[in-house]
Amino acid sequence: MVTKDIAPQGEKNVETTWEGSVEELRGLVSERAMTGDTMLLNMGPHHPSTHGVLRLLLELDGEEMVSILPDIGFLHTGIEKSIEDKSYEKGVPLTDRMDYLSPISNNTAFCLAIEKLADIDVPERAQAIRVIMLELQRIASHLVWLGTGALDMGAMSVFLYAFIEREKILTMFEMASGQRLMGSYIRPGGLWRDLPDEFYPALDKFLAEFPKAIEDYETLLKENPIWLDRTQGVGVLEPDVALALGVSGSSLRASGVNWDIRKAMPYSGYEKYDFDVPLGEHGDVYDRYRVRIGEFWESLKIIKQALKNLPKKGVFRTDNSNFEPAARSELGHSM
């Protein structure tokens, strides 16, 4: 690690921290940086704009960015190793922590793998509830993306508006799982428990109010000249590059790649739902914004369909006793 003056002797000193040799650094930044004509500045990893997982070595010419060297790998949790000696059931809480913005999504991916490997059935009611929770989680995650993205550009009001709606979703998660953020609600073979009675009126209220919130975001951003200037043509990710880098989800679709796993490889009954896949045309930050706004509307459509077709009664977890813990009422009299 180089932690000393890196400019040649007799030239203006430039100080930085670089994990590598001076020769390697010389090949990655301009010669102006080596003479001190431009500034080398560390941004992160402990910086609000990098959100704790990324360090950037910036070369700056005043306010103009000359070059950026990303340094990744600051977030390693050891989850894969930790989960090796746990039962399937006890592994679920670890999946909550893989992405604290989408715990339910990670619960589901883990449980789907177990169900496929062990051929575990999932009751129809549990499938529909999974879809409802997954789409609420998608909305909540997109709200953080939208709110923090706008906040990083100075739009404080968008952040506050987005988190007002996110709070409503987290309250519903708490009703269902007992936890706002990491509830481990999805379990192998179904769910931890059925949805409580108070969940439904809260969801109906959210479905009625959220369209107005989406319109508010659009009013604040869609034609905002500052937002447009800082998002259109910025961070362009061409389709072939996005695929080569393994980009997925909304960011991949914003590059124009029509790949949504809910359509391509349906799970939890997604093949039964009517919804569109929003796509971008330019692959820039603005398209990533437009795709997520579009997905807000599509998620609302899916949730309404799931609610309409939700079986009024029925079991919420498999009766396969090899994987489903016995009901407490049975423990005293049955093996």
N, C-alpha and C positions, 0 to 999 in steps of 0.2 A: 504494500500500500504506500503510495506516494503522499506524504503529508508535509511537503516542504516547497520552497520556491522552485518552480519548474521552468522558468525562463532561462535562456542561455546567459552565461555570465556577461555582465556589461550591459544587458538589456533590462528594460523595466520589469520588475518582479511581478509575477502572477502567482497567487497562492490558491490552492484548492486541495481537495482530497480525492484521490483517484486510485481505485484498486487495480493497479497495473503499473507498467513501466512508463517513464517519460516518453519513450519512443512510441509506445502504443497510443498514448494520448495525442502525440503530435500528428498521428495519422487520422485521428478522429475529429479534431477541431481545426479551425483555420490557423494559418500562420500568424494571423493578427493576434490570436489569443496567446500565442507563445511569446509575443513581444509586448503584450500588455495593452495593445490597441483596443481590444475588446475585453469584456469582463467575464470571467468564469465564476459561476455562482451555484452553490448547492441549494436545491429545493427539495426538502424532505430528507428522509422519509417521515420525520415528525413535523408535518406541516398540514394545516387544514385542507389545503387544495389537493394534496396527494392522498388524503384519507388513510394515512398510516401504512400503506403497502408499497409505495413506490418512491424511489429517489431519482431525481433528474439533475444532471449536470448541465446547466444552461450556459450558453455563450451569448452574451448580450452586447449589442451595440446601441447604447442608450435604452430605448424601449423596444427596439427591434430584436427579434430572436434570430440569431445567426445559425445556431445549431443546438440540438438537444440530444443528450446521451442518456437513455433510460437505464436504470439499474434496478432490476426486479428481484423478487425472492425474499422480501422482508416479512412476509406473512406465512409462516409455516407452523401448523398446529399439531402435527403428528397424529392426526385423526386416524389415518389408515392403520398405523401401528397400534394405537390405543384400542381400536375396535376388534383386533385379532382375538383377544381372549375373552370377549363378551358374547353373551347369547344374542340372538337376533333382537329380542325385545329390548335388551339393555343397550344395544347399539344405536337405537333410534335417537336418544337424546344427543348423541355426538353429531348426528347429521343436522340437527338444528343449528349447530355452530359452524357448519361449513360456509354458510352465507347468512348472516344475521338479518338480511333483508328478505330472504325467501326460505325461512325454516320449513314451512309446510311443503314447499316444492321439493326440498331435499329429503324430507321424511318420505314423500311419495316415491321418489326415484329409488330410494333404498328398499322400501317395502315392495315395490313392483319387481325388483330383482329377486328378492326372497320368494315372492309368490310364484314367479316363473320357475325358479330352481326347484322349489318344493311342491309345485303344482297345488297351490292353496287357492281355494275359491274365495271370492269377495262378494258378499250379498249386494243386490241391486241398490238397496237404499244407501249402503255405504259408498257405492260407486258415485251416486248422484251427489251425496254430501261432499265427497272428495272434490268433485268438480266445482262445487260452490266455493269451497275453501281455497282451492287452487286459484280460482279467478279473483277472489278477494285478495289473495296474496300477491297476484300479478299486479293488481291495481295499487296496492300498498307499496310495492317495490318501485313501480314506475313513478309514484308520487315523490319518493325520496330522490330518484334520478332527476325528476323535473325541478323539485324544490332546491336541491343542493346545486344543480347546474345553473339555475337562475341566480342563486345566492352568490356563487363564485363570480358571477358577472355583475354583482351589485344590486340585483333585484330582490330586495329583502321581502317585499310584500308577497311575491309568488311563493317563496319558501313558507311563509306563515299560512297562506291560503291552502297550500298542498298538505301541510301537516295537520290542519284542522280536520280534513277528510280522513287522513291516515289514522288519526286518533279514534275515529268512529270504527274503523276496521279492527284496530287493535283491541278495542273494547269488546267487539264481537268475538274475537279470538279468545279473550279472557273468559267470556261466558261459556265457550265450548270446551276449553282446555284447562282453565284455571290460571293460565299465564298469558300475558300480552304479547310476548315476543317469541319465546322458545317453549312451546307447549307440548311438543312430541305427540301431537294429536293423531297423526296417521300412524297406524300400527299394522304389522303383518296380518293380513286377513281382513282388514277393515279399519275400524276407528277405535280410539280409546273408550269413547262412550257416545251415546246418541246426543243430538243437539238438544239443549234445554229449551223449554217453552219460551223463555224471554228472548231467545235468539231471533225468532221469526219476525216479531214486530220491529226489532232493531234493524234487521236486514231490509224489510219493506221500506222503512224510513230512509235508509241509506240509498236504496235504489231510486226513490223519489227525489232525493236532494242532490245526488251526485251529478246528474246531467247539467244542472245550473252551475255547479262548480267547474266542470269542464269548460263550459262557455266562458266563465270568468277567466280561466287560464288563457283561453284563446284571445279574449279581449285584451289582456295584458301583454301578450307576447306575439301573437300571429303576425301583426303588421308593425310591431314596435321597431323603429329604425335601429336602435342600439342592438336589440336582440338579433335582427336580421344581419346587421353588419358583422356581428361576432359569431354567427352560426352558418350563414350561407357561404359555401365554398371553403369552409374551414374543416380540417380534419377529414378530408375526403378519403374514403376507403373503397377502392375499386373491388368489384365482385370477386375477381380471381385472387386478389391479395387477401380479401376477407376469408375466403375458403382456405387458402394456403396457411393462414395464421390460426385456423380453427375457431374463428369468430362464430358465435351462434346467437340465437334469439333475435330480439328486436334490432340489434345492431347489424346482424347479417341481413335481415329483411330490409333494412334501410339502405343497404347497398344494392337492392334490387333482386336478391336471391330469394326465390319463392320456396322457402323451406320452413315449414312449421311442423314440428313433430306431432302435434295434435292432429294434423291432417295426414302427414306422411306415414306415421306409425301410431295410429290411435290407441289410447289406453283409457281406462276408467270410463268407457262408454262415450268418448268424444266423437266417435263416428255418428252418433245419434243427433248431434247438435248442428244447427245451421249458423255458420259464422264465416266471415270473410278474413282474409289475411292481408292486412295493410302492407304496402311495399313502397320503398323510396325509389327515386330516379337518379339521384346524384351521389348518394353515399356520404353526404356531409353531416355535420352536427344538426343542421336544420331538418334534414330528412329523418334523422334519428328521433328528433322531437316530434315530427309529424306522425311517424309510425306509432310512437307510444301514445299519442293522443288518440289515434285511430283504434288502438288496442283497448283504450278505456271503454269506448263505445261497444266494441265487440265483446268484451268481458261482461258488460251489463247485459247484452243479449243472451249470452250463454247462461248466466246466473238465473235470469228470468225463465229460460227454458227448463233448466234443472229443477227450479222450484215448482214449476207447473207439472212436471213429470215425476216429482219425488213421491215414491210410495208412502202413503199416509202411515202405514205401520210396517213393521218388519224388523228383522235382526240387523244389527249394525256391524257384526263381526262373524267370521267363519265359525262353524261348529266343529272344525277339525281339532280334536282334543290333543293331537300331537304338537300343535303350535299355539292354540288358544288356551290361555290359563283358565282353569275351571272357575265357575261362578262361586263367589264366597258362600252362597247359600247351600252349595253342594258339598263343600269341603268336609262338613261334619259327618256325613253319612255315605259318601261315595268315594271310591278310589279312582 
